[in-house]
């Protein structure tokens, strides 16, 4: 199998490339990127495996990427568009269009709801895409979608879905840009069975995650899960996605964003850039605000009924962000190579893969999801126990 990797210069991309080169069934890896990344890619190839890894420095156009895809078996995108702004989003959509044009199987770790919605829009026309593409194959969305579907299969009816994630500032890759992206603009929710828009970062709350993470502050977040899960598991009365980072609240971000900055030689206040806003927030946070463990966590709660009684299914994952971001993409690649994708065309994670099978292979990679039972969630005796 020969695999193309877009975004190989990113943290996630480098981890994915290393994993691919450890797999005996992967005969070659092609690092696809713009000409300005050629030197960096060449250095990376020299360190890893110059016999099986090569570079393809091409213009990031549909035609250029499609040419790089020629003769390959699978394309993986690790472009990290969630915090990379318009440029990252444009690259993600261009790569997707190239996959559609060539029919190559395509799996993307994109987390941005708007970008994923644009890719899912290709499902509308029959025969629009002869291959298979799975956007949003990260931890949220991605793992979160699969955990919700796994939980829903334990219930007869579903009333509400609640997804929450938190990252530690001590965890590699957990920069403020990630949180700023998910707390920017409006978040789509479902309330009383109706889709509505609420201000992202609003409705601060505290959520309990499996140890060693424990209680963390979260706020309403933009999430791509709501784009497809209600259609997959059935209409629900309530659907919310929440996010947080230790030592940071939505209110502190709002105060930082409200601080005016003045361009040199002007009297008018200017909206701070994402980089400036990130530095502003970081400056007001004390290092002691971070939890010492450096773990990130994901939790999903699906409420419904089973055999006529109310029931809540709760699943959780605790791991380092590097594993949570990379392992879902790697497992999706493995299952795609084995012909275990259950959908055709453009499909969300919960439709493309069987949850039980995906989570079993994920556990083989060292990332384990647990079905949890509720203990006493009082502040004094908070616990979520593994269900045996």
C-alpha positions as a Python dict, from the first residue, in 0.01 Angstrom:
ca = {
    (1, 'X'): (0, 0, 0),
    (2, 'X'): (124, 348, -92),
    (3, 'X'): (-15, 637, 113),
    (4, 'X'): (-16, 1013, 54),
    (5, 'X'): (8, 1238, 361),
    (6, 'X'): (-88, 1604, 346),
    (7, 'X'): (26, 1822, 634),
    (8, 'X'): (332, 1613, 708),
    (9, 'X'): (509, 1918, 850),
    (10, 'X'): (258, 1945, 1135),
    (11, 'X'): (296, 1773, 1472),
    (12, 'X'): (12, 1539, 1390),
    (13, 'X'): (145, 1473, 1040),
    (14, 'X'): (490, 1374, 1168),
    (15, 'X'): (337, 1126, 1413),
    (16, 'X'): (119, 975, 1140),
    (17, 'X'): (416, 937, 904),
    (18, 'X'): (621, 761, 1172),
    (19, 'X'): (333, 524, 1238),
    (20, 'X'): (289, 447, 868),
    (21, 'X'): (657, 364, 827),
    (22, 'X'): (632, 118, 1115),
    (23, 'X'): (366, -83, 929),
    (24, 'X'): (503, -360, 703),
    (25, 'X'): (202, -342, 471),
    (26, 'X'): (287, 21, 383),
    (27, 'X'): (533, 6, 95),
    (28, 'X'): (562, 381, 46),
    (29, 'X'): (466, 718, 194),
    (30, 'X'): (445, 1032, -19),
    (31, 'X'): (470, 1363, 167),
    (32, 'X'): (254, 1605, -31),
    (33, 'X'): (302, 1977, 24),
    (34, 'X'): (394, 2313, -128),
    (35, 'X'): (743, 2379, -267),
    (36, 'X'): (839, 2583, 42),
    (37, 'X'): (810, 2261, 250),
    (38, 'X'): (1038, 2057, 23),
    (39, 'X'): (1355, 2113, 228),
    (40, 'X'): (1176, 2032, 554),
    (41, 'X'): (1020, 1720, 400),
    (42, 'X'): (1358, 1606, 264),
    (43, 'X'): (1514, 1637, 608),
    (44, 'X'): (1226, 1443, 759),
    (45, 'X'): (1255, 1167, 498),
    (46, 'X'): (1630, 1137, 561),
    (47, 'X'): (1572, 1085, 932),
    (48, 'X'): (1284, 838, 894),
    (49, 'X'): (1317, 600, 597),
    (50, 'X'): (1448, 736, 265),
    (51, 'X'): (1382, 399, 100),
    (52, 'X'): (1005, 413, 155),
    (53, 'X'): (931, 785, 197),
    (54, 'X'): (946, 1040, -82),
    (55, 'X'): (838, 1400, -123),
    (56, 'X'): (597, 1556, -371),
    (57, 'X'): (646, 1933, -366),
    (58, 'X'): (360, 2060, -581),
    (59, 'X'): (135, 2368, -607),
    (60, 'X'): (-156, 2326, -367),
    (61, 'X'): (-417, 2328, -641),
    (62, 'X'): (-672, 2060, -727),
    (63, 'X'): (-470, 1968, -1036),
    (64, 'X'): (-137, 1963, -851),
    (65, 'X'): (-262, 1749, -562),
    (66, 'X'): (-452, 1517, -796),
    (67, 'X'): (-131, 1455, -987),
    (68, 'X'): (49, 1370, -662),
    (69, 'X'): (-232, 1123, -577),
    (70, 'X'): (-175, 934, -903),
    (71, 'X'): (-99, 564, -850),
    (72, 'X'): (-149, 581, -472),
    (73, 'X'): (-393, 376, -263),
    (74, 'X'): (-500, 615, 14),
    (75, 'X'): (-470, 981, 113),
    (76, 'X'): (-453, 1109, 471),
    (77, 'X'): (-493, 1479, 554),
    (78, 'X'): (-340, 1618, 876),
    (79, 'X'): (-371, 1986, 789),
    (80, 'X'): (-494, 2102, 1133),
    (81, 'X'): (-729, 2360, 983),
    (82, 'X'): (-911, 2418, 1313),
    (83, 'X'): (-666, 2684, 1427),
    (84, 'X'): (-488, 2764, 1103),
    (85, 'X'): (-733, 3020, 969),
    (86, 'X'): (-859, 3063, 614),
    (87, 'X'): (-540, 2928, 456),
    (88, 'X'): (-568, 2594, 635),
    (89, 'X'): (-937, 2565, 547),
    (90, 'X'): (-867, 2638, 181),
    (91, 'X'): (-594, 2375, 169),
    (92, 'X'): (-824, 2119, 330),
    (93, 'X'): (-1103, 2177, 77),
    (94, 'X'): (-859, 2178, -215),
    (95, 'X'): (-715, 1842, -107),
    (96, 'X'): (-1067, 1704, -71),
    (97, 'X'): (-1160, 1823, -420),
    (98, 'X'): (-851, 1648, -555),
    (99, 'X'): (-960, 1324, -385),
    (100, 'X'): (-1307, 1359, -536),
    (101, 'X'): (-1154, 1416, -879),
    (102, 'X'): (-931, 1108, -859),
    (103, 'X'): (-1153, 876, -654),
    (104, 'X'): (-873, 793, -409),
    (105, 'X'): (-995, 690, -60),
    (106, 'X'): (-950, 995, 163),
    (107, 'X'): (-947, 1033, 542),
    (108, 'X'): (-908, 1373, 708),
    (109, 'X'): (-845, 1476, 1068),
    (110, 'X'): (-1012, 1815, 1009),
    (111, 'X'): (-1199, 1941, 1317),
    (112, 'X'): (-1355, 2264, 1185),
    (113, 'X'): (-1738, 2236, 1161),
    (114, 'X'): (-1771, 2466, 859),
    (115, 'X'): (-1504, 2282, 660),
    (116, 'X'): (-1648, 1940, 745),
    (117, 'X'): (-1997, 2060, 649),
    (118, 'X'): (-1863, 2170, 309),
    (119, 'X'): (-1711, 1825, 252),
    (120, 'X'): (-2026, 1646, 368),
    (121, 'X'): (-2220, 1852, 116),
    (122, 'X'): (-2075, 1629, -154),
    (123, 'X'): (-2312, 1355, -33),
    (124, 'X'): (-2606, 1529, -199),
    (125, 'X'): (-2558, 1415, -560),
    (126, 'X'): (-2578, 1046, -659),
    (127, 'X'): (-2251, 929, -806),
    (128, 'X'): (-2088, 1258, -706),
    (129, 'X'): (-1790, 1078, -554),
    (130, 'X'): (-1696, 726, -669),
    (131, 'X'): (-1461, 661, -378),
    (132, 'X'): (-1492, 695, -2),
    (133, 'X'): (-1402, 996, 211),
    (134, 'X'): (-1425, 1030, 588),
    (135, 'X'): (-1381, 1388, 715),
    (136, 'X'): (-1355, 1472, 1085),
    (137, 'X'): (-1150, 1167, 1187),
    (138, 'X'): (-991, 1313, 1500),
    (139, 'X'): (-1101, 1287, 1864),
    (140, 'X'): (-1368, 1559, 1854),
    (141, 'X'): (-1522, 1505, 1610),
    (142, 'X'): (-1428, 1148, 1528),
    (143, 'X'): (-1395, 945, 1846),
    (144, 'X'): (-1682, 1143, 1998),
    (145, 'X'): (-1911, 1042, 1709),
    (146, 'X'): (-1823, 676, 1746),
    (147, 'X'): (-1870, 683, 2124),
    (148, 'X'): (-2214, 840, 2085),
    (149, 'X'): (-2317, 575, 1837),
    (150, 'X'): (-2182, 300, 2067),
    (151, 'X'): (-2383, 446, 2355),
    (152, 'X'): (-2697, 483, 2144),
    (153, 'X'): (-2686, 114, 2053),
    (154, 'X'): (-2740, 33, 2422),
    (155, 'X'): (-3069, 227, 2430),
    (156, 'X'): (-3416, 188, 2279),
    (157, 'X'): (-3481, 561, 2247),
    (158, 'X'): (-3252, 864, 2272),
    (159, 'X'): (-3347, 1198, 2426),
    (160, 'X'): (-3025, 1393, 2466),
    (161, 'X'): (-2656, 1392, 2372),
    (162, 'X'): (-2388, 1580, 2558),
    (163, 'X'): (-2024, 1579, 2449),
    (164, 'X'): (-1747, 1743, 2652),
    (165, 'X'): (-1371, 1760, 2612),
    (166, 'X'): (-1090, 1926, 2800),
    (167, 'X'): (-720, 1970, 2734),
    (168, 'X'): (-430, 2043, 2965),
    (169, 'X'): (-199, 2332, 2885),
    (170, 'X'): (86, 2099, 2978),
    (171, 'X'): (-14, 1858, 2700),
    (172, 'X'): (175, 1880, 2370),
    (173, 'X'): (-31, 2054, 2103),
    (174, 'X'): (-286, 2198, 2346),
    (175, 'X'): (-242, 2560, 2239),
    (176, 'X'): (-489, 2839, 2304),
    (177, 'X'): (-572, 2869, 1934),
    (178, 'X'): (-761, 2539, 1957),
    (179, 'X'): (-985, 2671, 2232),
    (180, 'X'): (-1025, 3012, 2071),
    (181, 'X'): (-1143, 2844, 1750),
    (182, 'X'): (-1405, 2635, 1926),
    (183, 'X'): (-1523, 2927, 2144),
    (184, 'X'): (-1550, 3173, 1854),
    (185, 'X'): (-1876, 3274, 1689),
    (186, 'X'): (-2196, 3078, 1746),
    (187, 'X'): (-2241, 2714, 1834),
    (188, 'X'): (-2523, 2508, 1687),
    (189, 'X'): (-2727, 2321, 1949),
    (190, 'X'): (-3053, 2131, 1972),
    (191, 'X'): (-3296, 2240, 2242),
    (192, 'X'): (-3653, 2117, 2279),
    (193, 'X'): (-3607, 1927, 1955),
    (194, 'X'): (-3519, 2240, 1754),
    (195, 'X'): (-3184, 2348, 1608),
    (196, 'X'): (-3073, 2683, 1747),
    (197, 'X'): (-2760, 2898, 1761),
    (198, 'X'): (-2605, 3002, 2092),
    (199, 'X'): (-2296, 3208, 2164),
    (200, 'X'): (-1991, 2981, 2180),
    (201, 'X'): (-1814, 3003, 2516),
    (202, 'X'): (-2137, 3083, 2699),
    (203, 'X'): (-2310, 2871, 2965),
    (204, 'X'): (-2005, 2799, 3182),
    (205, 'X'): (-2030, 2475, 3373),
    (206, 'X'): (-1817, 2219, 3552),
    (207, 'X'): (-1789, 1866, 3416),
    (208, 'X'): (-1631, 1563, 3574),
    (209, 'X'): (-1389, 1356, 3365),
    (210, 'X'): (-1232, 1022, 3460),
    (211, 'X'): (-925, 1049, 3680),
    (212, 'X'): (-664, 1183, 3682),
    (213, 'X'): (-841, 1476, 3513),
    (214, 'X'): (-1138, 1521, 3748),
    (215, 'X'): (-1354, 1835, 3759),
    (216, 'X'): (-1293, 2089, 3483),
    (217, 'X'): (-1459, 2409, 3368),
    (218, 'X'): (-1619, 2395, 3023),
    (219, 'X'): (-1826, 2621, 2803),
    (220, 'X'): (-2055, 2574, 2504),
    (221, 'X'): (-1844, 2495, 2197),
    (222, 'X'): (-1866, 2474, 1822),
    (223, 'X'): (-1860, 2106, 1728),
    (224, 'X'): (-1903, 1917, 1402),
    (225, 'X'): (-2074, 1624, 1574),
    (226, 'X'): (-2414, 1791, 1548),
    (227, 'X'): (-2391, 1792, 1167),
    (228, 'X'): (-2456, 1418, 1136),
    (229, 'X'): (-2526, 1241, 1465),
    (230, 'X'): (-2897, 1337, 1489),
    (231, 'X'): (-2951, 1176, 1149),
    (232, 'X'): (-2745, 870, 1241),
    (233, 'X'): (-2889, 786, 1583),
    (234, 'X'): (-3231, 952, 1549),
    (235, 'X'): (-3386, 1286, 1636),
    (236, 'X'): (-3307, 1409, 1986),
    (237, 'X'): (-3454, 1674, 2214),
    (238, 'X'): (-3117, 1808, 2329),
    (239, 'X'): (-2765, 1817, 2185),
    (240, 'X'): (-2471, 2017, 2320),
    (241, 'X'): (-2092, 2015, 2278),
    (242, 'X'): (-1873, 2167, 2551),
    (243, 'X'): (-1500, 2234, 2570),
    (244, 'X'): (-1243, 2364, 2815),
    (245, 'X'): (-879, 2398, 2908),
    (246, 'X'): (-741, 2388, 3259),
    (247, 'X'): (-693, 2730, 3415),
    (248, 'X'): (-901, 2909, 3148),
    (249, 'X'): (-1264, 3016, 3144),
    (250, 'X'): (-1469, 3158, 2860),
    (251, 'X'): (-1500, 3479, 3062),
    (252, 'X'): (-1121, 3529, 3071),
    (253, 'X'): (-1103, 3481, 2696),
    (254, 'X'): (-1388, 3727, 2646),
    (255, 'X'): (-1211, 3991, 2856),
    (256, 'X'): (-890, 3943, 2657),
    (257, 'X'): (-1077, 3967, 2329),
    (258, 'X'): (-1249, 4286, 2443),
    (259, 'X'): (-920, 4465, 2507),
    (260, 'X'): (-876, 4716, 2225),
    (261, 'X'): (-550, 4733, 2036),
    (262, 'X'): (-451, 5039, 1836),
    (263, 'X'): (-263, 5031, 1512),
    (264, 'X'): (44, 5254, 1513),
    (265, 'X'): (-41, 5606, 1396),
    (266, 'X'): (-418, 5559, 1429),
    (267, 'X'): (-669, 5648, 1695),
    (268, 'X'): (-913, 5365, 1622),
    (269, 'X'): (-909, 5038, 1809),
    (270, 'X'): (-846, 4732, 1594),
    (271, 'X'): (-965, 4377, 1647),
    (272, 'X'): (-667, 4172, 1770),
    (273, 'X'): (-536, 3895, 1546),
    (274, 'X'): (-564, 3532, 1658),
    (275, 'X'): (-194, 3530, 1743),
    (276, 'X'): (-216, 3854, 1940),
    (277, 'X'): (-526, 3732, 2122),
    (278, 'X'): (-355, 3405, 2209),
    (279, 'X'): (-54, 3591, 2354),
    (280, 'X'): (-284, 3827, 2546),
    (281, 'X'): (-468, 3541, 2712),
    (282, 'X'): (-148, 3351, 2788),
    (283, 'X'): (-2, 3659, 2955),
    (284, 'X'): (-282, 3681, 3214),
    (285, 'X'): (-269, 3312, 3307),
    (286, 'X'): (-50, 3192, 3589),
    (287, 'X'): (143, 2867, 3530),
    (288, 'X'): (0, 2726, 3853),
    (289, 'X'): (-344, 2728, 3691),
    (290, 'X'): (-254, 2418, 3492),
    (291, 'X'): (-308, 2071, 3633),
    (292, 'X'): (15, 1880, 3682),
    (293, 'X'): (-96, 1561, 3506),
    (294, 'X'): (-89, 1692, 3148),
    (295, 'X'): (-377, 1465, 3042),
    (296, 'X'): (-663, 1548, 2807),
    (297, 'X'): (-1006, 1386, 2821),
    (298, 'X'): (-1328, 1326, 2630),
    (299, 'X'): (-1666, 1234, 2773),
    (300, 'X'): (-2003, 1162, 2610),
    (301, 'X'): (-2338, 1121, 2784),
    (302, 'X'): (-2636, 981, 2594),
    (303, 'X'): (-2968, 982, 2778),
    (304, 'X'): (-3269, 778, 2672),
    (305, 'X'): (-3473, 476, 2768),
    (306, 'X'): (-3414, 103, 2779),
    (307, 'X'): (-3691, -149, 2843),
    (308, 'X'): (-3921, 135, 2944),
    (309, 'X'): (-3687, 287, 3204),
    (310, 'X'): (-3474, 601, 3189),
    (311, 'X'): (-3106, 527, 3136),
    (312, 'X'): (-2783, 718, 3071),
    (313, 'X'): (-2488, 571, 2885),
    (314, 'X'): (-2156, 741, 2958),
    (315, 'X'): (-1827, 678, 2780),
    (316, 'X'): (-1492, 841, 2843),
    (317, 'X'): (-1130, 850, 2726),
    (318, 'X'): (-826, 995, 2903),
    (319, 'X'): (-491, 1013, 2724),
    (320, 'X'): (-232, 1258, 2597),
    (321, 'X'): (-355, 1484, 2321),
    (322, 'X'): (-91, 1354, 2079),
    (323, 'X'): (-248, 1007, 2099),
    (324, 'X'): (-608, 1132, 2094),
    (325, 'X'): (-544, 1334, 1778),
    (326, 'X'): (-339, 1078, 1589),
    (327, 'X'): (-471, 733, 1681),
    (328, 'X'): (-820, 778, 1524),
    (329, 'X'): (-667, 872, 1189),
    (330, 'X'): (-424, 580, 1206),
    (331, 'X'): (-701, 331, 1293),
    (332, 'X'): (-920, 467, 1014),
    (333, 'X'): (-629, 407, 777),
    (334, 'X'): (-590, 49, 899),
    (335, 'X'): (-961, -31, 860),
    (336, 'X'): (-978, 135, 519),
    (337, 'X'): (-681, -74, 404),
    (338, 'X'): (-863, -388, 521),
    (339, 'X'): (-1182, -294, 336),
    (340, 'X'): (-1376, -235, 658),
    (341, 'X'): (-1533, 98, 565),
    (342, 'X'): (-1910, 51, 581),
    (343, 'X'): (-2006, 349, 366),
    (344, 'X'): (-1957, 475, 14),
    (345, 'X'): (-1901, 835, -89),
    (346, 'X'): (-1853, 1103, 176),
    (347, 'X'): (-1945, 969, 520),
    (348, 'X'): (-1907, 1083, 882),
    (349, 'X'): (-1703, 863, 1119),
    (350, 'X'): (-2005, 701, 1286),
    (351, 'X'): (-2139, 584, 949),
    (352, 'X'): (-1805, 482, 800),
    (353, 'X'): (-1697, 245, 1078),
    (354, 'X'): (-1851, -5, 1318),
    (355, 'X'): (-1799, 149, 1665),
    (356, 'X'): (-1717, -177, 1845),
    (357, 'X'): (-1464, -278, 1582),
    (358, 'X'): (-1307, 68, 1566),
    (359, 'X'): (-1272, 97, 1944),
    (360, 'X'): (-1121, -253, 1964),
    (361, 'X'): (-851, -165, 1709),
    (362, 'X'): (-801, 170, 1883),
    (363, 'X'): (-735, -17, 2210),
    (364, 'X'): (-469, -223, 2031),
    (365, 'X'): (-300, 111, 1953),
    (366, 'X'): (-297, 194, 2327),
    (367, 'X'): (-594, 435, 2340),
    (368, 'X'): (-878, 280, 2539),
    (369, 'X'): (-1234, 402, 2566),
    (370, 'X'): (-1427, 300, 2875),
    (371, 'X'): (-1796, 257, 2933),
    (372, 'X'): (-1850, 430, 3265),
    (373, 'X'): (-2097, 401, 3546),
    (374, 'X'): (-2209, 691, 3758),
    (375, 'X'): (-2083, 707, 4112),
    (376, 'X'): (-2143, 977, 4368),
    (377, 'X'): (-2075, 1297, 4171),
    (378, 'X'): (-2080, 1528, 4471),
    (379, 'X'): (-1777, 1761, 4485),
    (380, 'X'): (-1655, 1574, 4793),
    (381, 'X'): (-1674, 1224, 4647),
    (382, 'X'): (-1666, 1264, 4271),
    (383, 'X'): (-1599, 946, 4081),
    (384, 'X'): (-1665, 777, 3751),
    (385, 'X'): (-1594, 406, 3775),
    (386, 'X'): (-1515, 162, 3497),
    (387, 'X'): (-1810, -68, 3446),
    (388, 'X'): (-1700, -429, 3479),
}
